[in-house]
Amino acid sequence: MKSLAEKPIQVYLEGKQDEVVRALAERQKISIAELIRRSLDWYLAELPVEDDPAMDIVGLVDTGPEDASEKHDEYIVRFLQEESGQRTE
């Protein structure tokens, strides 16, 4: 059985919303589903940073180097080198 990359969702639109969505999709020659996906992508991209759910992880961990936010790339490289057995300087 083939699995779908997309997750199905059911949404009820008001009459005017349905009219506009159908007209826009037809004008752009895309499906209503594609129009809704693009609209949702646009909306999510415009969210202020503080509204991004990923920001909830900030501050969860209070251990580690104090300069981790400034030198995170260096720490990641060092970790990967240590994991792979490469020599670190």
N, C-alpha and C positions, 0 to 999 in steps of 0.2 A: 504494500500500500504506500503510495507516494504521500509524503507529509508536506504540508503547506508552510512556506516561509512566513506568510502573513497569518495573523490571528483574526478570526472572524469576530465581528462586534455588531450589535444591532443598535441603531440610533433612530429615534423618532424625531422628525423635523416638523416644524410648524408649516402650515400651508405656504406662506410666502417664502420661507427658507427653501422649501422643496422646489418652488418655481424658479427661484434665482439659481440654485445649485444646478438644476437641470439645464437651464439656459447657458450658464457659464461652461458647463462640461461640453455641451453641444458646440458652442462657439469655439472652444479650444480643441475640439475633436479628441477628447479624452473621456474616460469613464467617470461616473460620479464618484466611485471609490478612489480613483486616482486624484481627482480634484480635492476630495476630503483629506487624503494622505498629504498632498502638497500643502494644503491649508494648515494642517496640523503641524507639519514640519516648520512652516513659516512662523506660526504662533510660538512654538517652542523655542525657536532660534531667537525670538524677540524678548523672551522672558528676562527680566532683570536677574543678574547673577545671584542675588540674595534669595530669589524664589526657586532656584534650581535645587531639586531634591538632593543632588550630589553634595551640595554644600553642607548637608546635615552631618557628614562625616568629619568635617573640619573640627578639630579640637577634641575628638574622641579619645585620642591617644596622647598621654602626657609624658611619655618616655622617649628617649632617643636624644640625639645631639641637638643642642640649642640652635645651631645654624642649619638645620635640615631643610628649612624652607628656602634658604639661599643657595645651598650646595647639594641639593637633592640629586642632581645628575652625577656628581662625583661619588656620592654614596652608592648610587645604583650601579655605576660602573665597577666600583670596588667590590660590591657584593657579587656581581656577575662573574668577575674575575676570580674571586675566591671560590665560588661555586664550581667553576669550570677547572679549577686547579692551576690557573695562571698565576704567575708571580705578580704581587702588587708592590708598588713603590711607596 
